[in-house]
Amino acid sequence: MKSILTWFQRIADGVAVAMLAAMFLMFCAQIFSRYVLNSPIGWSSELLLTLWLWVIFWAGAFCLRHKDHIRFDLLFLSVPGKVQRVFLILSALGIIIGFGMSFLPTWDYITFYKIKKSAILKWRLDYVFSIYGVFLGVIILRYSVSLIQYLNPKYKVTDEDADANKDEQVEQ
């Protein structure tokens, strides 16, 4: 099972890298076209914005681990392990409930955009913004799996749950 997840992680990382590479190449082409050929590419900024939107939410959903996300863990790190476990359960519940409550209205709004198209490339905007719905769904799923782990009475708080900088502080 772990090898399958590793394989999916590599694919997700590869997709993110491909999108970033496409952005870099398009950005370079736009600069060359604008300043050397004196003929800007009109559709490049729309493509770059769409790719940036997709990279951000794709990476947030599929590439980042829990400890890579922004966290405010000063209080978390100052309490014992059993209280940390309660904090993990409450935070997972908060994320699941908050994102869960926003999922259907967000998806409704995204699908509403099927009637609109982007200005230059004429892409349907529901396709452009659909990555945010995918992001919401994946985050809800990931935190649901984490919540099940946290609720297991045998669960012990690990370094994955604690701040990544904690190890660096111990070494210094």
C-alpha positions in Angstrom: 0.0 0.0 0.0 2.8 2.4 0.9 4.5 1.8 -2.5 1.3 2.7 -4.3 1.0 5.9 -2.3 4.6 6.7 -3.1 4.0 6.1 -6.8 0.9 8.4 -6.7 3.0 11.0 -4.8 5.7 10.9 -7.5 3.1 11.3 -10.3 1.5 14.3 -8.4 4.9 15.9 -8.0 5.7 15.3 -11.7 2.5 17.0 -12.7 3.3 20.0 -10.5 6.8 20.2 -11.9 5.4 20.0 -15.5 3.1 22.9 -14.8 5.9 25.0 -13.3 8.1 24.2 -16.3 5.4 25.2 -18.7 4.9 28.4 -16.7 8.7 29.2 -16.9 8.8 28.5 -20.6 5.8 30.6 -21.3 7.1 33.4 -19.2 10.4 33.3 -21.1 8.6 33.2 -24.5 6.5 36.2 -23.4 9.6 38.2 -22.5 11.4 37.3 -25.7 8.3 38.1 -27.8 7.6 41.4 -26.1 11.2 42.8 -25.9 13.0 41.2 -28.8 10.3 40.8 -31.4 8.3 43.8 -30.1 5.1 41.7 -30.4 3.6 40.5 -27.1 1.8 37.2 -26.9 -1.7 38.2 -25.7 -2.8 34.8 -24.4 0.3 34.1 -22.4 -0.8 36.0 -19.3 -4.1 34.2 -19.2 -2.4 30.8 -19.5 0.2 31.8 -16.8 -2.5 32.9 -14.4 -4.5 29.6 -15.0 -1.4 27.5 -14.5 -0.4 29.4 -11.3 -3.9 28.8 -9.9 -3.7 25.1 -10.8 -0.1 24.7 -9.4 -1.1 26.3 -6.1 -4.1 24.1 -5.4 -2.7 20.9 -7.0 0.4 21.1 -4.8 -1.7 22.0 -1.7 -3.9 19.0 -2.3 -1.5 16.3 -3.6 2.2 17.3 -3.0 2.4 18.9 0.4 2.6 16.8 3.6 0.8 17.8 6.8 4.0 19.3 8.2 4.5 21.4 5.0 1.3 23.3 5.5 1.3 26.6 7.5 0.7 25.9 11.1 0.6 27.9 14.3 1.9 25.4 16.7 3.5 27.4 19.6 0.8 26.2 22.0 0.7 22.7 20.5 4.4 22.2 21.1 4.2 23.4 24.7 1.7 20.8 26.0 2.1 17.1 26.7 1.4 14.4 24.1 -2.1 13.5 25.3 -3.2 17.2 25.0 -1.4 17.4 21.6 -3.6 14.5 20.4 -6.7 16.3 21.5 -5.5 19.4 19.6 -4.9 17.2 16.5 -8.4 15.8 16.8 -10.0 19.2 17.2 -8.0 20.8 14.4 -8.8 17.9 12.0 -12.5 18.2 12.9 -12.4 22.0 12.4 -10.8 21.6 8.9 -13.3 18.8 7.9 -16.3 20.7 9.1 -15.2 24.1 7.8 -14.2 22.8 4.3 -17.1 20.4 4.3 -19.6 23.2 4.9 -18.0 25.2 2.1 -17.7 22.3 -0.4 -21.3 22.2 -1.9 -21.7 26.0 -2.2 -18.2 26.3 -3.7 -18.9 23.5 -6.2 -22.3 25.1 -7.0 -20.5 28.4 -7.7 -17.8 26.7 -9.8 -20.4 24.8 -11.9 -22.3 28.1 -12.4 -19.2 29.4 -14.3 -19.9 26.9 -17.1 -21.8 29.8 -18.8 -18.7 32.0 -18.8 -15.5 31.7 -20.8 -12.0 33.2 -20.3 -11.4 36.5 -22.2 -8.7 35.4 -24.7 -8.4 31.6 -24.7 -12.2 31.1 -24.4 -11.8 28.3 -21.9 -14.9 27.5 -19.8 -14.3 29.0 -16.4 -15.8 26.0 -14.6 -12.8 24.0 -15.9 -10.4 26.7 -14.9 -11.7 26.9 -11.3 -12.5 23.2 -10.8 -9.1 22.7 -9.2 -10.3 24.4 -6.1 -13.2 21.9 -5.8 -10.7 19.1 -6.2 -8.5 20.8 -3.5 -11.4 21.0 -1.1 -12.3 17.3 -1.6 -8.8 16.0 -1.2 -8.1 18.1 1.9 -11.4 16.8 3.5 -10.4 13.2 2.6 -6.8 13.6 3.9 -8.0 15.1 7.2 -10.7 12.5 7.6 -8.1 9.7 7.3 -5.9 11.6 9.8 -8.9 12.0 12.2 -9.4 8.2 12.1 -5.7 7.7 13.0 -5.9 10.4 15.8 -9.0 8.7 17.3 -7.2 5.4 17.6 -6.5 5.0 21.4 -3.0 3.6 20.5 -2.1 6.6 18.5 1.0 8.5 19.7 1.9 12.0 18.4 4.9 11.7 16.0 7.4 14.1 14.5 5.1 14.3 11.5 2.6 15.9 13.7 5.1 18.2 15.4 6.9 21.1 13.8 9.6 20.2 11.3 11.8 22.8 12.9 11.7 21.0 16.2 14.3 18.5 15.1 16.6 21.3 13.9 16.3 23.1 17.3 17.3 20.0 19.1 20.4 19.5 17.0 21.7 23.1 17.6 
